[in-house]
């Protein structure tokens, strides 16, 4: 049965991160399966930059406007992707109407807040439990994160894995010019919770490359000018960087998945990481990378791996398979609880924005 699926997300373009890539690929897969998908994001409303994370826009809107936006689409299913202003508002609308909905746990937000502001983990996890426990399912990207949420009192966590776009991320395309090998690469947001320092401080042979942006970039680039800094890259440009590196270094211990690891492995480049949630499930005991408490040892160990074996491990991660998991978790809104379709009143057909 073809479904009308509404996704509400506070994270969307022009952001470049794992949440946005996951939602874009999921929408593509859902539409290929014959479903109609609409995404509500801050692009449709007035917004302000998120403090300490200005790439994220916080939508400024009212419940009434969001309700009109929801009813204009008349969804069969509702998925709330983030715990931001739009996510909380959509959750409250759904609860008042008695609609079932799913949520997603994309990032270890409590750990980020503790690192940046010193807020106790218990406080933030209590807030997130309040948000997610109203859902019929909270989708998390790895078995370890699902188990952790269970242990922290989340009622209905279940697995929603991730995939990789092999049409872009592959081991057969062009490469960057390299002056000195080996090349050790970091890809991701340059922020305190990503522990990019732990990579840049390593005494490694060859070159260090960094791709990404974030509040720590200026400080780190000044401290490590010998590294090669690329900024934010997407698509084929990012794939070319992965293919050119000998090892992709993933120093974070707070990620729930780490989509960049799978993208790198799809390009044949092994991953070096700490044995932490994310790498434990993505790499495990495979030939896709090396985990070690000493990141230096992990980096040197990863140099010895077969690039073809790394690529084969990446092929286990499918967006089609991941999207099938999401579909299995969605619940159809009962016909008796549906609102009359609002039509296009109040919507600009040219922009999709509320007038």
N, C-alpha and C positions, 0 to 999 in steps of 0.2 A: 504494500500500500504506500503510495506517495504521500509524504507528509509536508506540512508547512511548518518549518522549524525556525523559531526566532532565537537569535543569540544576542544577549546584551553584554557588552564588554566596555570597560573603562580603558582598555589598552587596544589601540588600533593605530593605523598609519597616521603620521609619518614615523612612528616609532619603529625601531628595528630591534626586535628581541624574540625570544623563543615563544612567548605567548602569542604575539602577532603572527609569527610564521605558523604556529600550530593552528590558529583559527583560520588563516587563509587556506592552508592545505586541507583542513577539515571541510570547509565550505566547498572547495573544489571537488572533493570526494563525494560529499553528500549530493551535490548537484549532478555529478556523473551517475549516481545511483537513481536519479529521477526525482529527488526531493527538491522543494522550493525552500531556499534559505535566505533569510534577511538578517542583517547585523545592525544593531543599534549601537552607536559609538559617540564619543564626545564631539566628533566632527559635525554632528547635527545640531549642536547647541552652543551657546556662549560658554566659554570655559576659561579657567585660569591654570597656570603651570603648577604642578605638584611641588611643594617645598622639598628641596634636596634632590629632586628627580624631575627637572623641568621638561624633559622629553615627554612626560606623561601629562595630558591635559585632564583637569578635573571639570566635569560638566556642571554648568550652573543652569538648572532647569527646575520645573515644578512637577509634582505628582500628576497633575491634570494633563500637562503636555506629554509626559511619558505615557500615560494611559491612552491618550489619543493616538500616539505613535504605535503603541502595541495593538490597539484595536483596528487601526487602519490595515494592518497585515493579517489580523485574525488568525493567530497561530494555532496549530494542532499541539505543538510541544514548545516548551520554554526552557532554554538553557542559559544560566547566568554564569558568565565566565570569570568575573572578577569581583572583588569585595570593595570596590570604590563607590562613589556617589551614585552612579547609575545602577550598579549591582544592588546596593542596599535599597534603592527606591523600587527597582523591579521586584526584589524579594518581598517588600512590604505590600506592593500591589497584588502579587500572586497570593500571598497569605490571606489578605483580606477577601479575595475572591474565592479562596479555597482551591486554587489551581495547584496541581503537582508541578514541580520543576526540579531540575538538576543544577548543581553548582560544580565548580572546578577548583582544585587546590593546585595552582601553578607554581607558587614560590613559597619559600619558608619565610614568610613575612615577619613572624615574631622574632626570628633570629636576626633579620635585617634591622628591625627596630631596636633590638637590644644593642647591636653593634654600633648603631648611629647615635642613639639617644639614651641608652642605658635603661630603657623600660623593661621591667621584669618579664620574662617569658610567660609566666602564669597569667599576667594581665591580658596580654595580647591573644594568647590561646583561648582565654575565656571569651573574648570578643568574637573570635573566629568561630568558636563552637556555637555561639548564639546565631551567627550568620548561617553556617552550613547545616546545622542540625534541623533547620526548618525544611531542608530539601529532602526529596525522596532518595537521592544519592549524591555523594560528593566524590567526584572523579579525580583520582590522583595518578601520576604518571608511572610509578614503579611499585612493586610489591613491598619494598621497605617503607616507603612513604605511606602506603595503605595501612601497614601494620602499626606504624607510628601514630597515625591518626586514630586508629582503634584504641591504642593504649592511652591516648590523651582525651578520650571521651567523645570522639566524633562518632555519630550513630551509624551512618550508612556509607562509609568509604568503600570505593570499588575501583578497579584498575581501568585506566584509560591511557594506553601506552602512546608512543610517538613513532613517527616514521621519518623518511628522508625522500626528497625528490631526486630520483636517480637520473632524470633527464638533465639535471643541472650538475649535481654532485656525483662525479664519476672520475675514474682514474685514467681517462684516455685523452683529455683535452690539453690545452696549452698550459705552460708554466711560466713563472716569473724568472727573470735573470737572477742568478745567485752568485755572489762574489766568493763567499766562503761557506763550505759545508762542515758540519751539519747545520741545518736551520731548525731552530726551535720556535714554535709559533704559539701565541696566545690569541684567541678570538673571543670577544665578549665585551660586556660593559666594564668600564674601568672605574670601579668603585671599591670601597673598603671591604665589603662583604665578599668580593671576588678574590681577594688575596693575591692580586697581581704582583705585589712586592715579593711574595714567596717565590715566584718564577724569576723575576728580574734580578733578584739577589743571588741566584745560583751561579756557581762558577762552572760554566759549561763551555765546551769547544764551539767553534763556528760562530753563528749569528743568532741573535734573538729578534724576532719580529712580533709586533703588537698591532692587532686590528680591532678598532672599537673606539668608543667615546665614553665620557663619564666624568664625574667631578674630580677624580684623582689623576686625570691625564696630565694636566699642567705640571703638577708636582712630580709625578713619576718621570715624565719626559725630561724635566730639568735634572733629575737625579740620575737618569740612565740615558744620556744622549747617544751612547753607542748603539742602542737598540734602534731598529728601523720601525718607524711609526706610520701606519697606513690610514688611520681614521676608519670610518664606517664603510664597509663594502657589502654588496648584495649580489645575489645571482652568480653569473659566470665569473665576475671579478673575484668574488669570495672563493668560488671553487678553484680558480687558478691559484690562489694563495695557498689553499689547503694542499693542492697537488704539489706545489713547489717545496713545501716544508718536509723535513725528515721526521719530525715529531710534533704533535699538537699537545701543548701542556695545559692541563686543566687543574688549576690550583685551588678552586673553590671547594669548601666543605659544607656549603649551605644550599646548594642547588637541589631541586627535586628530581631533575632529569639531566639536563645539560645537552640540549639538542645539537650544539656545536660538536660534541664528541661523535655523534652518528654521522653528521655531515663530513667531518674529517675522515672517518674510517671509510665512508663511501668513496672518497677520493684516494683511498689506499694509504692514508697517513695514520700511523698508530698514535695512540693517546697515552700520555703519562699523567697519572693522577694520584691523589691520596685515596686510601681505602675508606671512602665516605659514601653516604647515600647519594644516589646518582651514579657515580662510577661503579659502585658495587653491582648495581643491577644492569647497567649499560655494558660494562666491560666484563665483569664477573671473572671467570677463569678461562675466558676465551683468548684467542690469538689477536684480538683487536687492540690490545694495549697492555700496559703494565701499571699496577697499583703498588705503592710502597709508602710506608710512613716517612721515609726519606725521599723527598721529591727528586733529588739529584740522582739517586739510584734508579728511580722509575724512568727518568729521562734517558739515562744511558742504556737501561734495559730495553726500552722501546726501540732504540736504534737497531736492535738485532732482529726485530720481527719481520716476517715476510709481508710485503705490501699486498700481495694477492690474497693471503690469508686474512689480512685486515679487512679487505674489501668484502670477502665472503661473509665475514661476521656481520658487517653492516647490512647485508642483504636480508637479514632476519627482521629488520625493522621496516614495516610497511605502513604507509598512510591508509591504505585500504583496510588493513587489519585493525589499525587503531580506530578508524572511523566506525567500523562494525561494532567495536566495543562501546563507543558512545551511543550508537543507535539502540543497542540492547538496553542501555540504562535509561533512555528517554521514556517518559510516560505521557500518554495522550490526555489532554485536558477533556474531561467529560462534557458531552454535548450540553448537558443541563446547566453547566457553569460558564458556557461561552457568552461573550458579550456580542451584541449586534455589531456587524462590521461598520466601522466609521466611514468607510469610503475614503476619498482623497481630500475631504474638507480639512482645511488647516495645513495641508501639505503643499509644498512647492514641487511641482512635477519636474521642474528643471534641476533642482538641487537636492530634493529629498529632505529639505530642512523645514522645521516647523516655522510657520509664519506667525 
